[in-house]
Structures are given as C-alpha cells and as structure tokens.
Amino acid sequence: MKSYVLLPIVGVLLGSTLLLFAQDAASEKAPGFVMPEGKTAAELVEAVQKQLAENRPRQGSSQEVVTQYIAEASVFLRDMGDKIIAMKPEAAILQDAYMMKFQGLAHLANENDPKDVKNVEEFLDEIDKVLPDTQLAKVTRAMDLERKATVFIDKESTEEGFQKLLKEVKKLIAQKPVDFLPHIALMFLEVARHAEDKLERKGLTEKICVELVADLKAVGDESLLPIIKRIEGAKRRFPGQEIKIEGITLGGEKFDVKSFRGKVVLIDFFASWCQPCIVEIPNILDAYEKFHQKGFEVVSIGVDSGAPNEVRNLQELVESKKIPWTVLSDELTVKEKLPSIAEYYNVDAIPDMFLIDKEGKVAELNVRGPKLIEALEKLLK
C-alpha cells in the first residue's frame, strides 16, 4: 500500500515514545482535536495528520500529558476513520481511513478491555472482507498481533493466551505476508522466551524456533533466508546445546573450544568500540582471578568486522586491559576460510556472554555483571 499519510500517522501514534517525540511538537496544552466539516475525503486525511502534529506533546512532557494525548488521539482517529470511510472515497484514501480507524481501535484495546478488544477484532474481519489480500489487510493483522504480544508479556501471561498467539502467528505466516514475517518471527521468539520463564515451560523457546523455521521455509521465499538463519543461530546456543567454536586468535593461531573440555568456559562476544563490552572486562577479570585455578576459562571473540584496523584495535584493547585469556578475531577467522562465529550463533547485539559447562554445552545465558560470579559459584561448586 502506498500512501502519503499512513507512515506519518503510524509514527505519531503507535510508534515508540522515541518516535512520538522525534520532532519538536507544538505545545504542552491539553489536546484539542476537532472533527473538520465541509471537506473532501483527501482534505480530511490531511487535516488528521495536521492535528496530530499540532497536538503532539513537547519532548520532556509529563507522562500524564502523553497519556492524555494518546487517549484522545486514539478516539479522534477512530471517529475520523469512520467519517472518511462513510464518504466512500477512492482506493488510496479509503485505505488511509481504514488504517486510521484501526490505529485508534488498536490503541484503545491495549488496556485489554473486552469491549475494545472485540471492536478491533471485528474491524480486522471487516478489513479482510472489504479489502481482501491487500497489503493493508496484512499489515493490520501483523500490527494487531504485536499488540496482543505486548499485552501477553505485560499483563496476561497465561497458557491459554500463549496458545492463542501461537495459533495466530501460524495463521499469519500461512498467509505469506513476506515483508512482515521477519519482524513477526523475532517478536514471537520474545513471547516464547517470556512464556518459558513465566509459565515454567522448559525447552519452549527451542521448540518454537524449530516450528518457526519449518513454517518460514514452507513459505518458499528466498528473502526469508536471513531470518531463518538468525533463528537457527539463536537455537544453537539454547541451554543444553553443544557449542562448536573454531577460530583464529589475535596471534594467528587456530583454536578449538574443545581444547577446554572439562572446564567451565565463558563465551564473550565483544568489540573494541563497544563501551558496554569494555565495562564488562573488570567483571570478567575478577571472575577469572577467583575461578581460573578451579577450572574456569574465557574465550572472547572480537566482532569488529568492517571496522578499520579491526585486529590492531582488538590487540590494543587486550594489551591496555591486560586481558590474560584467549581472544579470537572473527575477521581473521573468516579470512582463514572458517565460518563466521558471530553469524553461526546469530550474534546481533553485544556484549553477548554465556557459559558452557564441562561437557561443552550451554549452561547459562546472559551472564553479565554479578550474574557471572553467581553462575560460576553454582557450576564450579
């Protein structure tokens, strides 16, 4: 769907708080939304966009002001959408109107009031009926699925709720909205991780990974290969999975993590330019000094790939921080025709730290800060 107003409206109302305040706003006064009269459908769409911008709170406004703005904007969008739809405008404007109303209804449903939830679900069915198989029908379903995922995580983490979400995700994937599938898949992985913890469903995330990969492959679109690889990479380091790491050290030597079998090993993905990674180094040094003699090793993997002078920057960091453990370079590893370790394990954010046990299997994830010492005390007890 191509629309000159859709994306601005999405960013203003349903985006993150950062998007909400991305531009200077008009005032801190209470919102003053007014339904225009005597205008064409296209003029009404422009009027909606203008009023949303004029009433947007200033950066730094109180939460009360922001909440009031979103609440009143939601009702305004719902009502304006109804008004424009009733005028039976041309296709592009009609889709704008349907999106307006959907956004209003969807945000009202965020509080999970049964009446509001019913309203948005009935409206989605209407979109499917009036505009079947359109981009609008797919994107609204995807957006509503994200709304439900947020409600599940923040307010209603139940087994029934999870099963409903799983059913909807599979149904949406089967409809092949290719543009949105990567986001949907990653979003549902977060839902699965949350459910595994809150519902005490051990192994649930791994199970969902397997199902998502199978469902995405069944779509048969090559553009989905990157997200499939990401999910497969994430699965490789779930608790209980055996870790396989072969790489080249900063000194140019070949290393295989199997050489540390029988010891507890911290796998640490980092970069010389990553400040949070550097902040973790003293914590790792402290743990290394306390537990190295008891069978603790560290393997840090530099992922500065693409940065100028990557290897030299890593070497300088290692020397300046007096790092005594094994440090690999993903760039040197790839140059030696070995697979990228970061890609193999889907490392898309650093620092990324996890522990493997004496058998070489993942034991603990996200062991940053004090969690590292706590986990080591348990594993080396």
C-alpha positions, 0 to 999 in steps of 0.5 A: 500500500502506498500512501502519503499519510499512513507512515506519518500517522503510524509514527505519531501514534503507535510508534515508540515514545522515541518516535512520538517525540522525534520532532519538536511538537507544538505545545504542552496544552491539553489536546484539542482535536476537532472533527473538520466539516465541509471537506473532501475525503483527501482534505480530511486525511490531511487535516488528521495528520495536521492535528496530530502534529499540532497536538503532539506533546513537547519532548520532556512532557509529563507522562500524564500529558502523553497519556492524555494525548494518546487517549484522545488521539486514539478516539479522534482517529477512530471517529475520523476513520469512520467519517472518511470511510462513510464518504466512500472515497477512492482506493488510496484514501479509503485505505488511509481511513481504514488504517486510521480507524484501526490505529485508534481501535488498536490503541484503545484495546491495549488496556485489554478491555473486552469491549475494545478488544472485540471492536478491533477484532471485528474491524480486522474481519471487516478489513479482510472482507472489504479489502481482501489480500491487500497489503493493508489487510496484512499489515493490520493483522501483523500490527494487531498481533504485536499488540496482543504480544505486548499485552501477553508479556505485560499483563496476561501471561497465561497458557491459554493466551500463549496458545492463542498467539501461537495459533495466530502467528501460524495463521499469519505466516500461512498467509505469506505476508513476506515483508512482515514475517521477519519482524513477526518471527523475532517478536514471537521468539520474545513471547516464547522466551517470556512464556518459558520463564513465566509459565515454567515451560522448559525447552519452549523457546527451542521448540518454537524456533524449530516450528518457526523455521519449518513454517518460514521455509514452507513459505518458499521465499528466498528473502526469508533466508536471513531470518531463518538463519538468525533463528537457527543461530539463536537455537544453537546456543539454547541451554543444553546445546553443544557449542562448536567454536573454531577460530583464529586468535589475535596471534594467528593461531587456530583454536578449538573450544574443545581444547577446554573440555572439562572446564567451565568456559565463558563465551564473550562476544565483544568489540573494541568500540563497544563501551558496554563490552569494555565495562564488562572486562573488570567483571570478567577479570575478577571472575577469572582471578577467583575461578581460573585455578578451579577450572574456569576459562574465557574465550572472547571473540572480537566482532569488529568486522568492517571496522578499520584496523579491526585486529590492531584495535582488538590487540590494543584493547587486550594489551591496555586491559591486560586481558590474560585469556584467549581472544579470537578475531572473527575477521581473521577467522573468516579470512582463514576460510572458517565460518563466521562465529558471530553469524553461526550463533546469530550474534546481533547485539553485544556484549553477548556472554554465556557459559558452557559447562564441562561437557561443552554445552550451554549452561547459562545465558546472559551472564553479565555483571554479578550474574557471572560470579553467581553462575560460576559459584553454582557450576564450579561448586 
